[in-house]
Amino acid sequence: MPVGSARETAVLTLAACEKQGAWSDGHLKHAIRAQGLDRRDAALATRLCYGVLQNRLLLDWRLGRVCSMKLDKLDIKVLCDLRVAAYQLLFLDKIPASAAVNEAVELAKRHSRSPRAAGLVNGVLRALLREEPPEVRGRDEIETLSIRYSHPRWLVEEFAALLGPEGAEALLEADNRQPPTAAQVNTLKTTPEKLAEELRAAEVDAQPHPWLPGCLLLTGTGDLERLDAFRRGEFYVQDAASRLAVAAAGVEPGSRVLDCCAAPGGKSFAAAIAMENRGELVSCDIHPHKIKLLEAGRDRLGLSVIKPTLQNAAQTQADWAEGFDTVLTDVPCSGLGIIRKKPDIRYKDTEPLKGLPKVQRGILDNCARYVRPGGVLAYSTCTLLRRENDEIVDGFLTDHPDFSLEPFDLPHLGAQPGRVTFWPHIHGTDGFFAAKLRRKG
């Protein structure tokens, strides 16, 4: 049945994320194609998968209250089956509870070797339905927020240190919302008005961004690649905050620009459009398959100024020294600003994050060599941690007295003192950091 196939796709994707460390977005797209789900079922599978990830700690807290076994002792597919069903019962109201329970039992029979799995799933879910919704309460305020909004304790502590408990709670709540898709209009091919009209004719809800010109917010898109407007290169997907990071850099037509960590290409596309497709834009990545993605995006959008190049941003290219008017460095980071789009980021191993500041600073130091006297070095991340943002910039400025912060103006936000942090709960964007550094002439 349609709902069952959508549920099975969600369960198997979540299990793969747990067992193999897969990313939910990539695995889910593959699973949807493999299952042959139509648009409606694909949307349901996506909703279930992302809903579980956004609420996993809360779901486990509720399930743990009514399950006779410890959850970490369950087969992973059975646990994911329980989580998906619990999400339906607690958060969705269009699917009857009896249907959700029955489908979960059938999936347990299909995917578990234990003859008792189906009975356990049935008993746990029916006990969950009987239980009066309890007040979420942890040992302290941090644990309560951690459970309620399904963010690991360490991450709640980080955000509370930055914003205080109330600000942290607002951010955690925003992380669990599903944002619309931000489509940046390729103004070299069309206008926002014409594009919005065309998308609505294709049954996509397209509304002007409330404060960013040339941006439309889309819902009901389904597979974007099926849209004629997308195939013709009339828009590309990029969050408003990422788009403004390019605006902060002040890229101009006819200039020579280097995008050091370009894939998947949003900043290069934004810069090329700002350049009116005049000048030169070298777009680098370390992975050959991402160079192909950059080339495909360039060709689709008609941005011939972009030159995809295989290059490690941490390794020096001697003949680029002082050769660019603007250098964009959107460095590898913890990604904690895009949890609302990639909810599984919050559950990833924290150990690799410890080495990121060293990597980020190394890239910034190296790419500073490529900025001509009087040129601009732009630094950005999609994280909210000061050690990856302000502290990197401050340390760089201390060691590079020939660079200084330069103020810039942004739509809606006005004058900024050379750096800006975007917050999901304040600006309605991804969490993002951008700084503009001018090299002395």
C-alpha positions as CSV (number, residue, x, y, z in Angstrom):
1,M,0.0,0.0,0.0
2,P,1.3,3.6,-0.7
3,V,1.6,4.6,3.0
4,G,3.4,1.4,3.8
5,S,5.9,1.8,1.1
6,A,6.6,5.4,2.2
7,R,7.0,4.2,5.8
8,E,9.3,1.3,4.8
9,T,11.5,3.7,2.8
10,A,11.8,6.0,5.9
11,V,12.5,3.1,8.2
12,L,15.2,1.6,6.0
13,T,16.8,5.1,5.4
14,L,16.9,5.8,9.2
15,A,18.4,2.3,9.8
16,A,21.1,3.0,7.2
17,C,21.9,6.3,8.9
18,E,22.4,4.5,12.2
19,K,24.3,1.5,11.0
20,Q,26.4,3.0,8.2
21,G,26.7,6.6,9.1
22,A,24.9,7.6,5.9
23,W,23.5,11.1,5.5
24,S,19.7,11.0,5.4
25,D,19.2,13.3,2.4
26,G,21.4,11.4,0.0
27,H,20.3,8.0,1.1
28,L,16.6,9.0,1.1
29,K,16.8,10.3,-2.5
30,H,18.4,7.0,-3.6
31,A,15.8,4.9,-1.6
32,I,12.9,6.9,-3.1
33,R,14.1,6.2,-6.6
34,A,14.8,2.6,-5.8
35,Q,11.3,2.1,-4.3
36,G,9.7,3.9,-7.3
37,L,7.7,6.2,-5.0
38,D,5.4,8.7,-6.6
39,R,5.5,12.4,-5.7
40,R,3.0,12.0,-2.8
41,D,4.6,9.0,-1.3
42,A,8.1,10.5,-1.7
43,A,6.8,13.6,0.3
44,L,5.5,11.3,3.0
45,A,8.7,9.3,3.3
46,T,10.7,12.5,3.5
47,R,8.3,13.9,6.2
48,L,8.6,10.8,8.3
49,C,12.4,10.5,7.9
50,Y,13.1,14.1,8.7
51,G,10.4,14.2,11.4
52,V,12.1,11.3,13.3
53,L,15.5,12.9,13.0
54,Q,14.2,16.2,14.3
55,N,12.5,14.6,17.3
56,R,14.6,11.5,17.9
57,L,15.6,12.1,21.5
58,L,12.0,13.0,22.4
59,L,10.6,10.0,20.6
60,D,13.1,7.7,22.4
61,W,12.2,9.4,25.7
62,R,8.5,8.6,25.1
63,L,9.2,5.1,23.8
64,G,11.6,4.3,26.7
65,R,8.8,5.0,29.2
66,V,6.6,2.2,27.8
67,C,9.0,-0.3,26.4
68,S,10.0,-3.3,28.6
69,M,13.4,-3.5,26.9
70,K,16.1,-0.9,26.7
71,L,16.0,0.7,23.4
72,D,19.7,0.3,22.7
73,K,19.1,-3.5,22.9
74,L,16.6,-3.6,20.1
75,D,17.4,-4.5,16.5
76,I,18.1,-1.2,14.7
77,K,15.3,-1.7,12.1
78,V,12.8,-2.5,14.9
79,L,13.9,0.6,16.8
80,C,13.6,2.8,13.6
81,D,10.2,1.2,12.9
82,L,9.1,2.2,16.4
83,R,10.4,5.7,16.0
84,V,8.6,6.2,12.6
85,A,5.3,4.9,14.1
86,A,5.7,7.0,17.2
87,Y,6.3,10.1,15.1
88,Q,3.1,9.4,13.2
89,L,1.1,8.9,16.4
90,L,2.5,11.9,18.3
91,F,2.9,14.5,15.5
92,L,0.7,13.6,12.5
93,D,-3.1,13.5,12.5
94,K,-4.0,12.5,8.9
95,I,-3.1,8.8,9.3
96,P,-5.4,6.8,11.6
97,A,-3.6,5.5,14.7
98,S,-4.8,1.9,14.0
99,A,-3.3,2.1,10.5
100,A,0.1,3.4,11.8
101,V,0.3,0.6,14.4
102,N,-0.7,-2.2,11.9
103,E,1.8,-1.0,9.3
104,A,4.5,-0.9,12.0
105,V,3.7,-4.5,13.0
106,E,3.8,-5.7,9.4
107,L,7.2,-4.0,8.9
108,A,8.5,-5.7,12.0
109,K,7.5,-9.0,10.6
110,R,9.2,-8.3,7.3
111,H,12.5,-6.9,8.6
112,S,13.2,-8.6,11.9
113,R,14.5,-12.1,12.4
114,S,13.0,-12.2,15.9
115,P,9.5,-13.8,16.1
116,R,8.7,-11.6,19.1
117,A,9.5,-8.3,17.3
118,A,6.0,-7.8,15.9
119,G,4.4,-8.4,19.3
120,L,6.8,-6.0,21.0
121,V,6.1,-3.3,18.4
122,N,2.3,-3.8,18.8
123,G,2.5,-3.7,22.6
124,V,4.8,-0.6,22.8
125,L,2.8,1.5,20.4
126,R,-0.6,0.6,22.0
127,A,0.9,1.5,25.4
128,L,2.1,4.8,23.9
129,L,-1.4,5.5,22.7
130,R,-2.8,4.8,26.2
131,E,-0.3,7.0,28.0
132,E,-1.3,10.6,28.9
133,P,1.2,13.0,27.3
134,P,3.8,13.6,30.1
135,E,5.6,16.8,30.8
136,V,9.1,16.7,29.4
137,R,11.4,17.0,32.3
138,G,15.1,16.2,32.6
139,R,17.5,16.4,35.5
140,D,18.1,20.1,34.8
141,E,17.2,22.8,32.4
142,I,19.8,21.8,29.8
143,E,18.6,18.2,29.7
144,T,15.0,19.3,29.5
145,L,15.8,21.4,26.4
146,S,17.9,18.5,25.0
147,I,15.0,16.1,25.2
148,R,12.2,18.5,24.2
149,Y,14.0,19.7,21.1
150,S,16.2,16.6,20.4
151,H,19.6,18.2,20.4
152,P,22.4,16.5,22.2
153,R,23.3,18.0,25.6
154,W,26.7,19.3,24.4
155,L,25.0,21.3,21.7
156,V,22.4,22.8,24.0
157,E,25.2,23.8,26.3
158,E,27.0,25.5,23.4
159,F,24.0,27.4,22.3
160,A,23.0,28.4,25.8
161,A,26.5,29.8,26.4
162,L,26.1,31.9,23.3
163,L,22.4,33.0,23.7
164,G,21.3,32.2,27.2
165,P,18.6,29.6,27.9
166,E,15.7,31.6,26.3
167,G,17.7,32.4,23.2
168,A,18.9,28.8,23.0
169,E,15.4,27.5,23.2
170,A,14.2,29.7,20.4
171,L,17.1,28.5,18.2
172,L,16.4,24.9,19.0
173,E,12.8,25.3,18.1
174,A,13.8,27.0,14.8
175,D,16.1,24.1,14.1
176,N,13.1,21.7,14.1
177,R,11.1,23.7,11.6
178,Q,11.0,22.7,7.9
179,P,12.1,25.8,5.9
180,P,10.9,26.5,2.4
181,T,13.3,26.2,-0.4
182,A,15.1,29.5,-1.2
183,A,15.4,29.9,-5.0
184,Q,17.8,32.6,-6.2
185,V,16.7,34.0,-9.5
186,N,19.1,34.0,-12.4
187,T,18.5,37.6,-13.4
188,L,20.6,37.2,-16.5
189,K,17.8,35.0,-17.9
190,T,14.5,36.1,-16.2
191,T,12.9,38.3,-13.6
192,P,11.5,37.3,-10.2
193,E,8.0,38.1,-11.3
194,K,8.2,36.0,-14.5
195,L,9.8,33.1,-12.7
196,A,7.2,33.1,-9.9
197,E,4.4,33.1,-12.5
198,E,6.0,30.1,-14.3
199,L,6.5,28.2,-11.1
200,R,2.9,28.7,-10.0
201,A,1.8,27.4,-13.3
202,A,3.8,24.3,-12.5
203,E,1.9,23.9,-9.2
204,V,4.8,25.2,-7.1
205,D,3.9,27.8,-4.4
206,A,6.4,30.6,-5.1
207,Q,6.4,33.7,-2.9
208,P,8.8,36.6,-2.8
209,H,11.3,36.5,0.0
210,P,10.2,39.0,2.6
211,W,13.4,41.0,2.5
212,L,15.9,39.6,0.0
213,P,15.5,40.9,-3.6
214,G,15.8,38.3,-6.3
215,C,14.9,35.4,-4.1
216,L,11.7,33.3,-4.1
217,L,10.6,30.9,-1.3
218,L,9.2,27.7,-2.7
219,T,7.0,25.0,-1.2
220,G,5.5,21.9,-2.9
221,T,8.4,21.6,-5.3
222,G,8.8,17.9,-5.4
223,D,11.8,17.0,-7.5
224,L,13.2,20.4,-8.6
225,E,15.0,18.9,-11.6
226,R,11.6,18.1,-13.2
227,L,10.8,21.8,-13.5
228,D,11.3,23.4,-16.9
229,A,12.4,26.6,-15.2
230,F,15.2,24.8,-13.4
231,R,16.3,22.9,-16.5
232,R,16.5,26.3,-18.4
233,G,18.7,27.7,-15.6
234,E,16.3,30.4,-14.5
235,F,17.1,29.8,-10.8
236,Y,19.4,27.8,-8.4
237,V,18.9,26.9,-4.8
238,Q,20.8,28.9,-2.2
239,D,19.9,30.1,1.3
240,A,19.5,33.8,1.8
241,A,22.3,33.9,4.3
242,S,24.7,32.2,1.9
243,R,23.6,34.6,-0.8
244,L,24.3,37.6,1.4
245,A,27.8,36.4,2.2
246,V,28.6,37.0,-1.5
247,A,26.8,40.3,-1.4
248,A,29.0,41.3,1.6
249,A,32.1,40.6,-0.4
250,G,31.0,43.3,-2.9
251,V,31.9,41.3,-6.1
252,E,31.8,43.6,-9.2
253,P,31.4,43.0,-13.0
254,G,34.6,42.5,-14.9
255,S,36.6,41.5,-11.8
256,R,38.8,38.4,-11.2
257,V,37.4,36.2,-8.4
258,L,38.5,33.0,-6.7
259,D,36.1,30.8,-4.9
260,C,38.3,28.5,-3.0
261,C,35.8,25.9,-1.6
262,A,33.1,26.3,-4.3
263,A,31.0,23.1,-4.4
264,P,28.1,22.7,-4.7
265,G,28.4,26.1,-6.4
266,G,25.9,28.5,-4.8
267,K,28.5,31.2,-4.1
268,S,30.1,30.9,-7.5
269,F,26.7,31.2,-9.1
270,A,25.8,34.2,-7.0
271,A,29.1,35.9,-7.7
272,A,28.9,35.2,-11.5
273,I,25.5,36.8,-11.7
274,A,26.7,39.8,-9.6
275,M,29.6,40.0,-12.1
276,E,27.0,40.1,-15.0
277,N,28.9,37.1,-16.4
278,R,31.9,39.4,-17.1
279,G,35.4,38.8,-15.9
280,E,36.9,35.6,-14.5
281,L,35.7,33.3,-11.7
282,V,37.9,30.4,-10.7
283,S,35.8,27.9,-8.8
284,C,37.8,25.3,-6.9
285,D,37.1,22.0,-5.2
286,I,39.3,19.1,-4.1
287,H,36.9,16.3,-5.4
288,P,36.8,15.5,-9.1
289,H,33.1,14.5,-9.0
290,K,32.2,17.9,-7.5
291,I,34.0,19.7,-10.4
292,K,31.6,17.9,-12.7
293,L,28.7,19.2,-10.5
294,L,30.1,22.8,-10.8
295,E,30.4,22.4,-14.6
296,A,26.8,21.1,-14.9
297,G,25.5,24.0,-12.8
298,R,27.6,26.5,-14.8
299,D,26.3,25.2,-18.1
300,R,22.6,25.0,-16.9
301,L,22.7,28.6,-15.7
302,G,24.7,29.9,-18.7
303,L,27.5,31.4,-16.5
304,S,30.5,31.0,-18.9
305,V,32.6,33.2,-16.6
306,I,33.0,30.3,-14.2
307,K,36.1,28.1,-14.6
308,P,35.8,24.9,-12.4
309,T,39.3,23.9,-11.2
310,L,40.6,20.9,-9.2
311,Q,42.5,22.5,-6.3
312,N,43.0,22.0,-2.6
313,A,42.3,25.3,-0.8
314,A,44.9,24.4,1.9
315,Q,47.7,24.0,-0.7
316,T,49.4,26.9,-2.3
317,Q,49.1,27.7,-6.0
318,A,52.1,29.9,-6.5
319,D,51.0,31.5,-9.8
320,W,47.8,32.8,-8.1
321,A,49.7,35.0,-5.7
322,E,48.1,38.5,-5.4
323,G,46.2,37.7,-8.6
324,F,42.5,38.2,-7.5
325,D,40.3,41.1,-6.7
326,T,38.1,39.0,-4.5
327,V,38.8,35.6,-2.8
328,L,35.9,33.7,-1.3
329,T,36.7,31.2,1.4
330,D,33.6,29.3,2.5
331,V,35.6,26.8,4.6
332,P,34.7,23.2,5.9
333,C,32.9,23.6,9.2
334,S,30.7,21.7,11.7
335,G,27.6,22.7,9.8
336,L,25.6,23.4,13.0
337,G,23.9,26.3,11.3
338,I,22.0,24.1,8.8
339,I,20.5,21.6,11.2
340,R,17.0,22.5,10.0
341,K,17.9,21.2,6.6
342,K,20.2,18.4,7.6
343,P,18.8,17.3,11.0
344,D,21.2,14.4,11.4
345,I,24.1,16.8,11.8
346,R,23.3,17.1,15.5
347,Y,23.9,13.4,16.1
348,K,27.3,13.1,14.3
349,D,30.5,12.2,16.2
350,T,31.9,15.4,17.8
351,E,35.6,14.2,17.7
352,P,36.3,15.3,14.2
353,L,35.0,18.8,15.0
354,K,38.0,19.5,17.3
355,G,40.4,19.8,14.4
356,L,38.2,22.1,12.3
357,P,39.6,25.5,13.5
358,K,43.1,24.5,12.5
359,V,41.9,23.5,9.1
360,Q,39.9,26.7,8.7
361,R,42.7,28.9,9.8
362,G,45.1,27.1,7.4
363,I,42.8,27.7,4.5
364,L,42.3,31.4,5.4
365,D,46.1,31.9,5.7
366,N,46.8,30.2,2.5
367,C,44.1,31.9,0.4
368,A,45.1,35.4,1.7
369,R,48.1,35.0,-0.5
370,Y,45.9,35.2,-3.6
371,V,44.3,38.6,-2.7
372,R,45.8,41.5,-4.6
373,P,46.8,44.7,-2.7
374,G,43.5,46.5,-2.1
375,G,41.5,43.4,-2.7
376,V,38.9,41.6,-0.6
377,L,39.2,38.3,1.3
378,A,35.8,36.9,2.4
379,Y,35.5,34.3,5.1
380,S,32.3,32.4,5.8
381,T,30.9,29.2,7.4
382,C,27.5,27.6,8.0
383,T,28.1,27.1,11.7
384,L,27.3,29.2,14.8
385,L,30.3,28.4,17.0
386,R,32.6,31.3,17.9
387,R,35.7,29.1,17.7
388,E,35.0,28.5,14.0
389,N,33.9,32.1,13.3
390,D,34.9,35.2,15.2
391,E,37.9,33.5,16.8
392,I,39.3,32.5,13.4
393,V,38.9,36.0,12.0
394,D,40.4,37.7,15.2
395,G,43.4,35.4,15.1
396,F,43.9,36.0,11.4
397,L,43.8,39.8,11.8
398,T,46.3,39.6,14.7
399,D,48.8,37.7,12.5
400,H,48.1,39.6,9.3
401,P,48.2,43.3,10.0
402,D,47.9,44.1,6.2
403,F,44.2,43.0,6.4
404,S,41.4,44.7,8.3
405,L,37.7,44.3,8.7
406,E,35.7,46.4,6.2
407,P,32.0,47.4,7.0
408,F,29.3,46.5,4.5
409,D,25.6,47.0,4.0
410,L,23.1,44.2,3.5
411,P,19.4,44.3,2.5
412,H,17.1,44.5,5.5
413,L,20.0,44.2,7.9
414,G,21.7,47.5,7.1
415,A,25.2,48.4,8.1
416,Q,27.4,45.6,9.4
417,P,30.8,46.1,11.2
418,G,32.8,43.9,8.8
419,R,31.2,40.6,10.1
420,V,27.7,39.3,10.6
421,T,26.1,36.2,12.1
422,F,22.8,35.0,10.8
423,W,20.5,33.1,13.2
424,P,17.6,30.8,12.2
425,H,15.3,32.1,15.0
426,I,16.1,35.7,14.3
427,H,16.6,36.1,10.5
428,G,14.7,33.0,9.3
429,T,17.8,31.9,7.4
430,D,20.4,29.2,7.9
431,G,22.8,29.8,10.7
432,F,25.7,31.4,9.0
433,F,28.8,33.6,9.5
434,A,30.4,36.0,7.1
435,A,33.3,38.5,7.3
436,K,34.8,40.9,4.8
437,L,38.6,41.6,5.1
438,R,40.3,44.2,3.0
439,R,43.9,44.0,2.1
440,K,45.8,47.3,2.3
441,G,46.7,48.8,-1.0
